[in-house]
């Protein structure tokens, strides 16, 4: 995937009259390299609703990327497989460095495509609903129309399939591990049962892929909605387990119900941008779960072993 993106970027710049200097000039004229957009009046709504403001970036980091890297099952398994706390931290640092580089690369590719279509005499950006169906298709449209004989179509398809398969198989493996070790108490399952379980989860993933377009107009909107809701509530559950020793299962379930209700209300009856959805699932789930747990019996002492708070108490003793 990285190789394909780099190739697209260089080929796009090579098709801009003036090359890299023209690419830089066009991008600068349209403020494509301005990283921090922020109104001097910090409390104006535009600072929170605009797609490219500082607060918007903070919302993406806190409510989408943080849950994805902190509590998603496929990431948790990677940390555990690292072998130690120090190695787990190294995984986080390495992942942050690689993703920062990839993020910069994707920024440059998008800017290169913008400069190509916006250059004097250019065709202008493809319009969704005319040349392309959605904005997501600008990059493959460029490859198909401008680089048909370069052989990049196969490379890009290979990169996309590799990225998709690496995400799907780790997710299925994570869910399977939860089912076997948490729900079935680590029972030794025959190979046939494992295959059936994997096939069922695969069908569920295919069904979800068919249904998710209703969540947003673009892939980024869809990812933001899913991460802000499901992973947001999962982060709230982790925070409850880490910082609230009195929390119990009925309280957590009540918190999840409140989080779902708040999310449904925000999604259906308001026009709050999707990148804030996580805030309306994490905080209601956390506070409702903490309060509801007060009305049910506390968990046994054995359930608190090796938790964050108990570990700190043992270190102090």
Protein Blocks (a to p, Z undefined) as FASTA:
>chain_A
ZZmmmmmmmmmmmmpghijmlmmmmmmmnopmbmbgcdfblmbmklmmpmkbfklmmmmm
mmmmmmmmmmpmklmmmmmmnopaklmmmmmmmmmmmmmmmmmmmmmmmmmmmmmmmpgh
iabjadehilpmblklmmmmmmmmmmmmnopmmmmmmmmmmmmmmmmmmmmmmmmmmmmm
mmnnopacdfklmmmmmmmmmmmmmmmmmmmmmnpmbfklmmmmmmmmmmmmmmmmmmmm
mmmmkbcfklmmmmmmmmmmmmmmmmmmpccdfklmmmmmmmmmmmmmmmmmmmpccddf
klmgoifklmmmmmmZZ
